[in-house]
Amino acid sequence: MASVRVDRGFVACALGWAGKGGWRLPLALTLGIALAIVAVAGWSVGEQRQARVDSAQAAAALPAREIALAMTGRVAGLLGEGGATVPAVPAALSRPRALSGPPLLATLSMALLGAVLWLALVLRREEARLHVLDEGARRGRERLVLLEDEKKRAVEAAACDPLTGLVNRRMFNELGQKHLRQARWNARHYALLYLDLDRFKGVNDSLGHHVGDLLLQAVAARLRKALRASDVIARMGGDEFAILLTELSDVADAERLAAKLVDAIGQPCTDLDGHDLQVGTSIGIAVFPRDGVDVGTLCRNADAAMYESKRAGGARITFYDSSLNRAGDWLFSLEQRLPRAIAEGELVLHFQPKVRLSDFRIVGLEALVRWQHPEHGLIFPKDFVALAEETGQIVELGKWVVRACIRQQAAWRAEGLALVPIAFNVSARQLEDDHLCAFIRDELEAHALEGRLLEAEVTETGLVESVEQAGRVLAALEGLGLSIALDDFGSGFSNLNYIRSMPIGTIKIDRAFVCDIRNRPSDAVIVESIVALAHKLGLCVVAEGVETLEQIVHLKTARCDVVQGYYLSRPVPAAAACELVRGAYVKQG
């Protein structure tokens, strides 16, 4: 019973040690081993006890004489008496005796202890391994959470415009196609609006892109407020927005909503980094399915209608018409060929004389570029100059005009013609070119021509877009000897600060004040005021767009200095202009 109590103690020890890790299966194994060892120990003790009983019974059955002889023989053998015959030991006495109870229990207890220690070591190693696995699983879950967050941000970045929060072009196409698939099965109307902000480039150039970004955010907020939740609003890039109007009860609703947007966007935007701004928007509308059955076609047609709104003056709404595509194809073909036309000499200059009213003498020429297209014939500036400005080709076009003017003056000088200044137009984009003055200087030096034989005409719009840069460029041109004229005066901002701060020597009155000077007294008063102001500032005044004798009379009465227009001469090729200059005077009518 004592041995059983000892083994139970070891079992309890094993259970306590192995149970620290909370391992149910290993604990069961440990308990099973312990119970098995206790059972074996009990069986072994019983066997030993039975062996002792059997041995005692056998010994009791032997005669005393045999036992004595056996013992005497053993003693003699041990003493080395070689001659002595050692009698055989009775079997009952020679049977080996089994281990007694306490040694066996000690051996089994040590075995049990070793087994428990080995099992505890295995359990600890297994616990460490599972701890590592748990830690790896935890880190894996954390990585999955991070990956999900990254995926969510990536999806948002791929679907939304980061500046305004509106959907981007890709997501607009996907959402639009989804709505148009639904539109095929209901009787509602769908329309796509394409918007472009008017005069946005001037905001970026004069106030910086950060103010432009604030303006775009304000416009996006107004679009959200003015439209329904079911409508899809997207920023397509730059200052262009697209809107898909869904489930309209009537096509006329598209125009009403567009008018609402024009009014909302046209309201002043206050406190944009300390600036108060007001811009307009031009909108083109394409109706599903009349103008297209997919988002790409609707966008393209609405975009064409939007550009028609801009050409009409901006802040307008235009529905798409198939003729717009034909015009768009025409402009696209011109855009693609224009660089080749500049490089391969398809451009030509025509010249319109400027006539002094006091004696009708020709005192200058204005160079007007024409495009001698190999397929379409002579193309006028209104069809490609604005296109060149939009595509950035106006700089190369302007260089070609300057070079052609200088070469023409050099050619006429070689013919012995009495030269008069030739005026050429300088765009706002050219005024941003720091190399313009160096280019003109090099061309003048290459042909040994004086700068006074050239005149640069700039518009008020060109000055507004970059006042400081324009002032530096114009001052440098004046330093080369060129005279500077302010073109289309009165059609823009009419800011007298330009006249005061810029090296301007001539003002050209816009043709809008000349065309109806006879029938509108207000126009006559405006012209007289401009002339009087210019003379007091020491400036020359030129009136353009003169087409009738009555206009000549009114302008001469107002003491205008110089006039030009169809009444005196249309723009003519170089050869005809040479004859006009050679004659020095023009005939009226």
C-alpha positions as CSV (number, residue, x, y, z in Angstrom):
1,M,0.0,0.0,0.0
2,A,3.0,2.3,0.7
3,S,4.3,1.8,-2.9
4,V,0.9,2.6,-4.3
5,R,0.9,5.9,-2.3
6,V,4.3,6.8,-3.7
7,D,3.3,6.2,-7.3
8,R,0.1,8.3,-6.8
9,G,2.3,11.1,-5.6
10,F,4.4,11.0,-8.8
11,V,1.2,10.8,-10.8
12,A,-0.1,14.0,-9.0
13,C,3.3,15.6,-9.6
14,A,3.1,14.8,-13.3
15,L,-0.4,16.0,-13.5
16,G,0.5,19.3,-11.9
17,W,3.6,19.8,-14.0
18,A,2.1,18.8,-17.3
19,G,-1.1,20.6,-16.6
20,K,0.5,24.1,-16.6
21,G,0.1,24.4,-20.3
22,G,-3.5,23.3,-20.3
23,W,-2.9,20.3,-22.5
24,R,-5.7,17.8,-22.0
25,L,-4.4,15.1,-24.3
26,P,-0.9,15.1,-22.9
27,L,-2.3,15.0,-19.4
28,A,-4.4,12.0,-20.3
29,L,-1.3,10.3,-21.7
30,T,0.7,11.1,-18.5
31,L,-2.1,9.7,-16.3
32,G,-2.3,6.6,-18.4
33,I,1.5,5.9,-18.1
34,A,1.4,6.5,-14.4
35,L,-1.5,4.1,-13.9
36,A,0.2,1.5,-16.1
37,I,3.4,1.7,-14.0
38,V,1.4,1.4,-10.8
39,A,-0.4,-1.6,-12.1
40,V,2.9,-3.3,-13.2
41,A,4.4,-2.5,-9.8
42,G,1.5,-4.1,-8.0
43,W,1.7,-7.2,-10.2
44,S,5.5,-7.5,-9.6
45,V,5.0,-7.2,-5.8
46,G,2.4,-10.0,-5.9
47,E,4.7,-12.2,-7.9
48,Q,7.6,-11.7,-5.5
49,R,5.4,-12.5,-2.5
50,Q,4.2,-15.7,-4.2
51,A,7.8,-16.7,-5.0
52,R,8.8,-16.4,-1.3
53,V,5.9,-18.5,-0.2
54,D,6.8,-21.2,-2.7
55,S,10.4,-21.2,-1.7
56,A,9.6,-21.5,2.0
57,Q,7.3,-24.5,1.4
58,A,10.0,-26.3,-0.6
59,A,12.6,-25.8,2.0
60,A,10.3,-27.0,4.7
61,A,9.8,-30.2,2.8
62,L,13.6,-31.1,2.6
63,P,15.2,-33.3,5.4
64,A,17.5,-31.5,7.7
65,R,20.3,-33.8,6.7
66,E,20.2,-32.8,3.0
67,I,20.2,-29.2,3.9
68,A,23.2,-29.7,6.2
69,L,25.2,-31.6,3.5
70,A,24.4,-29.0,0.9
71,M,25.5,-26.2,3.1
72,T,28.8,-28.1,4.1
73,G,29.6,-28.7,0.5
74,R,29.2,-25.1,-0.3
75,V,31.5,-24.1,2.5
76,A,34.1,-26.6,1.4
77,G,33.9,-25.2,-2.2
78,L,34.4,-21.8,-1.0
79,L,37.5,-22.8,1.1
80,G,39.1,-24.3,-2.0
81,E,39.2,-27.9,-0.9
82,G,39.8,-29.4,-4.3
83,G,39.2,-32.9,-3.4
84,A,36.0,-32.3,-1.8
85,T,32.9,-33.2,-3.7
86,V,30.3,-30.5,-3.6
87,P,26.9,-32.0,-3.3
88,A,24.3,-30.5,-5.4
89,V,22.1,-27.9,-3.9
90,P,18.5,-28.7,-3.8
91,A,16.5,-27.0,-6.4
92,A,14.4,-25.4,-3.8
93,L,17.4,-23.7,-2.4
94,S,19.2,-22.9,-5.7
95,R,16.2,-20.9,-7.3
96,P,17.1,-17.2,-7.7
97,R,15.2,-14.8,-5.6
98,A,13.4,-11.9,-7.2
99,L,14.0,-8.3,-6.2
100,S,12.3,-7.3,-3.1
101,G,9.5,-4.8,-3.1
102,P,11.3,-1.5,-2.2
103,P,14.1,-1.7,-4.9
104,L,11.5,-2.5,-7.6
105,L,9.4,0.4,-6.6
106,A,12.4,2.8,-6.7
107,T,13.3,1.6,-10.2
108,L,9.7,2.1,-11.4
109,S,9.5,5.5,-9.7
110,M,12.6,6.6,-11.5
111,A,11.3,5.4,-14.8
112,L,8.0,7.2,-14.1
113,L,10.0,10.4,-13.2
114,G,12.0,10.1,-16.4
115,A,8.9,9.6,-18.5
116,V,7.2,12.6,-16.9
117,L,10.3,14.8,-17.4
118,W,10.5,13.7,-21.0
119,L,6.8,14.4,-21.5
120,A,7.1,17.8,-19.9
121,L,10.0,18.7,-22.2
122,V,8.0,17.6,-25.2
123,L,5.0,19.6,-24.0
124,R,7.0,22.7,-23.4
125,R,8.5,22.4,-26.9
126,E,5.1,21.9,-28.3
127,E,3.8,24.9,-26.3
128,A,6.6,27.1,-27.7
129,R,5.9,25.9,-31.2
130,L,2.2,26.6,-30.9
131,H,3.0,30.0,-29.4
132,V,5.1,30.8,-32.5
133,L,2.2,29.6,-34.7
134,D,-0.3,31.8,-32.7
135,E,2.0,34.8,-33.0
136,G,2.3,34.2,-36.8
137,A,-1.4,33.8,-37.1
138,R,-1.9,37.1,-35.2
139,R,0.5,38.9,-37.4
140,G,-1.1,37.4,-40.4
141,R,-4.5,38.7,-39.3
142,E,-2.9,42.1,-38.8
143,R,-1.4,42.0,-42.3
144,L,-4.8,41.0,-43.7
145,V,-6.4,44.0,-42.0
146,L,-3.7,46.3,-43.5
147,L,-4.1,44.7,-46.9
148,E,-7.9,45.3,-46.8
149,D,-7.3,48.9,-45.8
150,E,-4.8,49.3,-48.6
151,K,-7.2,47.7,-51.0
152,K,-10.0,50.0,-50.0
153,R,-7.7,53.1,-50.4
154,A,-6.5,51.8,-53.8
155,V,-10.1,51.3,-54.9
156,E,-11.0,54.8,-53.8
157,A,-7.9,56.3,-55.5
158,A,-8.8,54.4,-58.7
159,A,-12.4,55.5,-58.6
160,C,-12.4,59.1,-57.2
161,D,-10.7,62.3,-58.1
162,P,-8.5,63.2,-55.1
163,L,-9.0,66.9,-55.4
164,T,-12.8,67.2,-55.5
165,G,-13.9,63.8,-54.3
166,L,-16.0,63.3,-57.4
167,V,-15.7,60.1,-59.4
168,N,-13.0,60.1,-62.0
169,R,-13.3,59.4,-65.8
170,R,-12.8,55.6,-65.4
171,M,-15.5,55.2,-62.7
172,F,-17.8,57.6,-64.6
173,N,-17.6,55.3,-67.7
174,E,-18.5,52.2,-65.6
175,L,-21.3,53.8,-63.7
176,G,-22.6,55.5,-66.9
177,Q,-22.7,52.2,-68.7
178,K,-24.6,50.6,-65.9
179,H,-27.3,53.3,-65.9
180,L,-27.6,53.2,-69.7
181,R,-28.2,49.4,-69.6
182,Q,-31.1,50.2,-67.2
183,A,-32.3,53.0,-69.4
184,R,-33.0,50.6,-72.3
185,W,-35.8,49.0,-70.3
186,N,-37.6,52.0,-69.0
187,A,-39.4,55.0,-70.5
188,R,-37.4,57.7,-68.7
189,H,-34.9,60.0,-70.4
190,Y,-31.2,60.2,-69.8
191,A,-28.8,63.0,-70.8
192,L,-25.1,63.7,-70.5
193,L,-23.8,67.2,-69.7
194,Y,-20.2,68.2,-70.4
195,L,-19.0,71.3,-68.5
196,D,-15.9,73.5,-68.9
197,L,-15.1,76.6,-66.8
198,D,-14.7,79.9,-68.6
199,R,-11.5,81.8,-68.0
200,F,-10.1,79.2,-65.6
201,K,-6.6,79.3,-67.2
202,G,-6.3,83.0,-66.2
203,V,-7.0,82.1,-62.6
204,N,-4.2,79.5,-62.6
205,D,-1.7,81.8,-64.4
206,S,-2.4,84.9,-62.3
207,L,-3.2,83.6,-58.9
208,G,-1.5,80.2,-58.8
209,H,-2.6,76.6,-59.1
210,H,-3.5,76.4,-55.4
211,V,-6.3,79.0,-55.9
212,G,-7.4,77.2,-59.0
213,D,-7.7,74.0,-56.9
214,L,-9.8,75.8,-54.3
215,L,-12.0,77.1,-57.2
216,L,-12.4,73.5,-58.5
217,Q,-13.4,72.3,-55.1
218,A,-16.0,75.1,-54.7
219,V,-17.5,74.2,-58.1
220,A,-17.7,70.5,-57.2
221,A,-19.5,71.4,-54.0
222,R,-22.0,73.5,-56.0
223,L,-22.6,70.7,-58.5
224,R,-23.4,68.2,-55.7
225,K,-25.8,70.7,-54.1
226,A,-27.6,71.5,-57.4
227,L,-28.0,68.0,-58.6
228,R,-29.9,64.9,-57.4
229,A,-28.4,61.9,-55.6
230,S,-29.2,59.7,-58.6
231,D,-27.1,61.8,-61.0
232,V,-23.5,60.8,-61.6
233,I,-21.0,63.7,-61.4
234,A,-17.4,63.3,-62.4
235,R,-14.3,65.4,-62.9
236,M,-12.9,64.4,-66.2
237,G,-9.6,66.3,-65.8
238,G,-8.5,70.0,-65.6
239,D,-11.5,72.2,-65.4
240,E,-13.9,69.8,-67.2
241,F,-16.8,68.0,-65.6
242,A,-19.3,65.4,-66.8
243,I,-22.8,64.8,-65.4
244,L,-25.1,61.9,-66.3
245,L,-28.7,63.0,-65.6
246,T,-30.8,59.9,-64.9
247,E,-34.5,59.1,-65.2
248,L,-35.7,62.5,-66.4
249,S,-39.4,62.8,-67.1
250,D,-38.7,65.0,-70.2
251,V,-35.7,66.1,-72.3
252,A,-36.5,69.7,-71.4
253,D,-35.5,68.9,-67.8
254,A,-31.9,68.5,-68.9
255,E,-31.9,72.1,-70.2
256,R,-33.5,73.4,-67.0
257,L,-30.9,71.6,-64.9
258,A,-28.1,72.9,-67.1
259,A,-29.4,76.4,-66.7
260,K,-29.5,75.9,-63.0
261,L,-25.8,74.9,-63.1
262,V,-24.8,77.9,-65.2
263,D,-26.5,80.1,-62.6
264,A,-25.0,78.3,-59.6
265,I,-21.4,78.2,-60.9
266,G,-21.7,81.8,-62.1
267,Q,-22.2,83.0,-58.5
268,P,-19.1,84.6,-56.9
269,C,-16.7,82.3,-55.0
270,T,-15.5,84.2,-51.9
271,D,-12.4,83.9,-49.8
272,L,-10.4,81.5,-51.9
273,D,-7.1,82.1,-50.2
274,G,-8.1,85.7,-49.8
275,H,-9.5,86.1,-53.3
276,D,-13.0,86.6,-54.5
277,L,-13.5,85.0,-57.9
278,Q,-16.4,84.7,-60.4
279,V,-16.3,82.3,-63.4
280,G,-18.8,81.0,-65.9
281,T,-19.3,77.7,-67.4
282,S,-20.0,76.4,-70.9
283,I,-22.2,73.3,-71.2
284,G,-22.9,70.8,-74.0
285,I,-25.7,68.3,-73.8
286,A,-26.1,65.0,-75.5
287,V,-29.3,63.0,-75.1
288,F,-29.6,59.2,-74.9
289,P,-30.3,57.4,-77.2
290,R,-30.7,60.1,-79.8
291,D,-27.1,61.3,-79.6
292,G,-25.4,58.0,-78.6
293,V,-26.1,54.7,-76.9
294,D,-22.8,54.4,-74.9
295,V,-20.9,56.7,-72.6
296,G,-18.0,57.3,-74.9
297,T,-20.2,58.5,-77.8
298,L,-22.3,60.7,-75.5
299,C,-19.2,62.2,-74.0
300,R,-17.7,63.0,-77.4
301,N,-20.9,64.6,-78.7
302,A,-21.5,66.5,-75.5
303,D,-17.9,67.8,-75.6
304,A,-18.4,69.0,-79.2
305,A,-21.6,70.8,-78.1
306,M,-19.7,72.3,-75.2
307,Y,-17.0,73.8,-77.5
308,E,-19.7,75.3,-79.6
309,S,-20.9,77.1,-76.4
310,K,-17.4,78.4,-75.8
311,R,-17.1,79.6,-79.3
312,A,-20.4,81.5,-78.9
313,G,-18.9,83.4,-76.0
314,G,-19.2,81.1,-73.0
315,A,-21.8,80.8,-70.2
316,R,-24.1,79.1,-72.6
317,I,-25.9,75.8,-73.2
318,T,-25.8,73.9,-76.5
319,F,-27.5,70.7,-77.5
320,Y,-25.5,68.4,-79.7
321,D,-26.2,68.4,-83.4
322,S,-24.7,66.1,-86.0
323,S,-23.3,69.1,-87.9
324,L,-21.0,69.8,-84.9
325,N,-19.2,66.5,-85.5
326,R,-18.5,67.5,-89.1
327,A,-17.1,70.7,-87.8
328,G,-15.1,68.8,-85.2
329,D,-13.7,66.5,-87.8
330,W,-12.7,69.5,-89.8
331,L,-10.9,71.1,-86.9
332,F,-9.2,67.9,-86.0
333,S,-7.8,67.4,-89.4
334,L,-6.5,71.0,-89.3
335,E,-5.0,70.4,-85.9
336,Q,-3.1,67.4,-87.2
337,R,-1.8,69.0,-90.3
338,L,-0.9,72.4,-88.9
339,P,2.7,71.5,-87.7
340,R,3.4,70.2,-91.2
341,A,1.9,73.4,-92.8
342,I,4.3,75.5,-90.7
343,A,7.3,73.4,-91.5
344,E,6.6,72.9,-95.3
345,G,5.6,76.5,-96.2
346,E,1.9,76.1,-96.7
347,L,1.3,79.4,-94.8
348,V,1.4,82.8,-96.6
349,L,1.1,86.4,-95.5
350,H,-1.5,88.9,-96.8
351,F,-1.2,92.6,-95.9
352,Q,-3.8,95.2,-95.2
353,P,-2.7,98.8,-95.4
354,K,-3.2,101.3,-92.6
355,V,-4.2,104.7,-94.0
356,R,-3.6,108.1,-92.4
357,L,-6.9,110.0,-92.4
358,S,-5.3,113.4,-92.9
359,D,-4.0,112.6,-96.4
360,F,-5.0,109.0,-97.0
361,R,-1.3,108.0,-97.2
362,I,-0.3,104.4,-96.4
363,V,1.7,104.6,-93.2
364,G,1.8,100.9,-92.3
365,L,0.7,97.4,-93.0
366,E,-0.8,94.7,-90.9
367,A,0.3,91.1,-91.7
368,L,-2.5,88.6,-91.7
369,V,-1.6,84.9,-92.0
370,R,-3.4,82.6,-94.4
371,W,-3.1,78.8,-94.9
372,Q,-2.9,77.7,-98.5
373,H,-4.2,74.2,-97.8
374,P,-3.4,71.7,-100.7
375,E,-6.9,70.1,-100.4
376,H,-9.2,72.9,-99.0
377,G,-7.7,76.0,-100.6
378,L,-7.1,79.2,-98.7
379,I,-8.1,79.0,-95.1
380,F,-8.6,82.1,-93.0
381,P,-7.1,82.8,-89.5
382,K,-10.5,82.4,-87.7
383,D,-10.4,78.7,-88.7
384,F,-6.9,77.8,-87.3
385,V,-5.4,80.5,-85.1
386,A,-7.6,79.8,-82.2
387,L,-6.9,76.1,-82.8
388,A,-3.2,76.8,-82.7
389,E,-3.6,78.6,-79.3
390,E,-5.5,75.7,-77.8
391,T,-2.9,73.1,-78.9
392,G,0.1,75.2,-78.1
393,Q,1.3,75.6,-81.7
394,I,0.7,79.3,-81.6
395,V,4.4,79.9,-80.5
396,E,5.7,78.2,-83.7
397,L,3.1,79.9,-85.8
398,G,4.0,83.3,-84.3
399,K,7.7,82.7,-85.0
400,W,6.9,81.9,-88.6
401,V,4.9,85.1,-89.0
402,V,7.8,87.2,-87.5
403,R,10.3,85.6,-89.7
404,A,8.1,86.0,-92.8
405,C,7.6,89.7,-92.0
406,I,11.3,90.4,-91.6
407,R,12.1,88.5,-94.8
408,Q,9.4,90.4,-96.7
409,Q,10.8,93.7,-95.6
410,A,14.3,92.7,-96.6
411,A,13.0,91.6,-100.0
412,W,11.1,94.9,-100.5
413,R,14.2,96.8,-99.5
414,A,16.2,95.0,-102.1
415,E,13.6,96.1,-104.7
416,G,14.1,99.7,-103.6
417,L,10.6,100.1,-102.0
418,A,10.1,102.8,-99.4
419,L,9.4,100.7,-96.4
420,V,6.6,101.2,-93.9
421,P,6.2,99.3,-90.6
422,I,4.6,95.9,-90.7
423,A,2.4,95.0,-87.7
424,F,2.0,91.4,-86.5
425,N,-0.1,89.9,-83.7
426,V,1.5,88.6,-80.5
427,S,-0.6,86.1,-78.5
428,A,-0.7,85.7,-74.8
429,R,1.2,82.4,-75.1
430,Q,4.0,84.2,-77.0
431,L,4.3,86.8,-74.3
432,E,5.1,83.9,-71.9
433,D,8.0,82.9,-74.1
434,D,11.2,84.3,-72.7
435,H,13.0,83.6,-75.9
436,L,10.7,85.7,-78.1
437,C,12.9,88.9,-77.9
438,A,16.1,87.0,-78.6
439,F,14.5,85.3,-81.6
440,I,13.3,88.7,-83.1
441,R,16.7,90.3,-82.4
442,D,18.5,87.4,-84.2
443,E,16.2,87.6,-87.2
444,L,16.6,91.4,-87.4
445,E,20.4,91.1,-87.3
446,A,20.4,88.3,-89.8
447,H,18.7,90.5,-92.4
448,A,20.3,93.8,-91.2
449,L,16.8,95.3,-90.6
450,E,15.9,98.0,-88.2
451,G,13.4,97.3,-85.4
452,R,11.4,100.4,-86.2
453,L,10.1,98.6,-89.3
454,L,8.1,96.2,-87.1
455,E,5.1,96.7,-84.8
456,A,3.9,94.2,-82.2
457,E,0.1,94.2,-81.6
458,V,-1.1,92.7,-78.3
459,T,-4.7,92.3,-77.0
460,E,-6.0,93.3,-73.6
461,T,-6.7,89.6,-72.9
462,G,-3.1,88.7,-73.5
463,L,-2.0,91.4,-71.0
464,V,-4.5,90.2,-68.3
465,E,-3.2,86.6,-68.3
466,S,0.3,87.6,-67.4
467,V,0.8,91.3,-66.6
468,E,4.3,91.3,-65.2
469,Q,5.7,88.9,-67.8
470,A,4.0,90.8,-70.6
471,G,5.5,94.1,-69.3
472,R,9.0,92.7,-69.4
473,V,8.6,91.2,-72.9
474,L,7.1,94.4,-74.3
475,A,9.8,96.5,-72.7
476,A,12.5,94.3,-74.3
477,L,10.7,94.6,-77.7
478,E,10.6,98.4,-77.4
479,G,14.4,98.2,-76.7
480,L,14.9,96.5,-80.0
481,G,13.1,99.5,-81.7
482,L,9.7,97.9,-82.2
483,S,6.6,100.0,-81.6
484,I,3.8,98.5,-79.5
485,A,0.0,98.7,-80.2
486,L,-2.9,97.7,-78.0
487,D,-5.3,95.8,-80.2
488,D,-9.1,95.6,-79.9
489,F,-9.3,98.3,-77.3
490,G,-12.7,98.5,-75.7
491,S,-13.6,94.9,-76.2
492,G,-12.0,93.6,-73.1
493,F,-11.3,95.1,-69.7
494,S,-10.3,98.5,-71.0
495,N,-7.9,98.9,-68.1
496,L,-6.1,102.3,-68.5
497,N,-3.4,100.9,-66.2
498,Y,-2.1,99.0,-69.1
499,I,-1.7,102.2,-71.1
500,R,0.0,103.9,-68.1
501,S,2.4,101.1,-67.2
502,M,3.2,99.4,-70.5
503,P,5.3,100.8,-73.4
504,I,2.2,101.2,-75.6
505,G,2.4,103.8,-78.4
506,T,-0.8,103.0,-80.4
507,I,-4.4,102.2,-79.5
508,K,-6.6,100.3,-82.0
509,I,-10.3,100.8,-81.4
510,D,-12.3,97.6,-81.7
511,R,-14.4,97.3,-84.8
512,A,-17.5,96.8,-82.6
513,F,-17.6,100.5,-81.9
514,V,-16.9,101.4,-85.6
515,C,-19.4,99.2,-87.4
516,D,-22.5,101.1,-86.1
517,I,-21.0,104.5,-85.3
518,R,-23.5,106.2,-87.6
519,N,-26.7,104.8,-86.0
520,R,-25.7,104.6,-82.4
521,P,-24.8,107.9,-80.8
522,S,-23.3,106.1,-77.8
523,D,-20.7,104.4,-80.0
524,A,-19.7,107.8,-81.5
525,V,-19.3,109.3,-78.0
526,I,-17.1,106.3,-76.9
527,V,-14.9,106.7,-80.0
528,E,-14.5,110.4,-79.5
529,S,-13.6,109.9,-75.8
530,I,-11.0,107.2,-76.6
531,V,-9.4,109.4,-79.3
532,A,-9.3,112.5,-77.0
533,L,-7.9,110.5,-74.1
534,A,-5.2,108.8,-76.3
535,H,-4.1,112.2,-77.8
536,K,-3.7,113.7,-74.3
537,L,-1.5,110.7,-73.5
538,G,0.5,111.2,-76.6
539,L,-0.8,108.0,-78.3
540,C,-1.8,107.3,-81.9
541,V,-5.3,106.0,-82.6
542,V,-6.2,103.5,-85.2
543,A,-9.8,102.5,-86.1
544,E,-10.2,99.0,-87.7
545,G,-13.1,97.5,-89.5
546,V,-13.9,100.6,-91.6
547,E,-16.2,99.5,-94.4
548,T,-18.2,102.6,-95.4
549,L,-17.7,106.3,-96.3
550,E,-20.0,107.3,-93.4
551,Q,-17.7,105.6,-91.0
552,I,-14.7,107.5,-92.5
553,V,-16.5,110.8,-92.0
554,H,-17.4,110.1,-88.4
555,L,-13.9,108.9,-87.5
556,K,-12.3,111.9,-89.2
557,T,-14.7,114.2,-87.3
558,A,-13.6,112.5,-84.1
559,R,-9.9,113.3,-85.1
560,C,-8.9,109.6,-85.4
561,D,-5.4,109.3,-86.8
562,V,-5.4,106.1,-88.9
563,V,-7.9,103.7,-90.3
564,Q,-7.9,100.3,-91.9
565,G,-10.7,98.2,-93.4
566,Y,-12.4,96.8,-96.4
567,Y,-13.5,100.3,-97.6
568,L,-9.9,101.2,-98.2
569,S,-8.4,97.8,-99.1
570,R,-8.9,94.2,-98.3
571,P,-5.9,92.1,-97.2
572,V,-3.9,91.4,-100.3
573,P,-0.9,89.2,-101.2
574,A,2.7,90.5,-101.0
575,A,2.9,91.5,-104.7
576,A,-0.3,93.6,-104.5
577,A,0.7,95.1,-101.2
578,C,4.0,96.2,-102.8
579,E,2.1,98.1,-105.5
580,L,0.0,99.8,-102.9
581,V,3.0,100.9,-100.9
582,R,4.7,102.0,-104.0
583,G,1.7,104.2,-104.9
584,A,1.8,105.6,-101.3
585,Y,-1.9,106.5,-101.3
586,V,-5.1,104.5,-101.6
587,K,-8.2,105.4,-103.5
588,Q,-11.4,105.6,-101.4
589,G,-13.9,102.9,-102.0
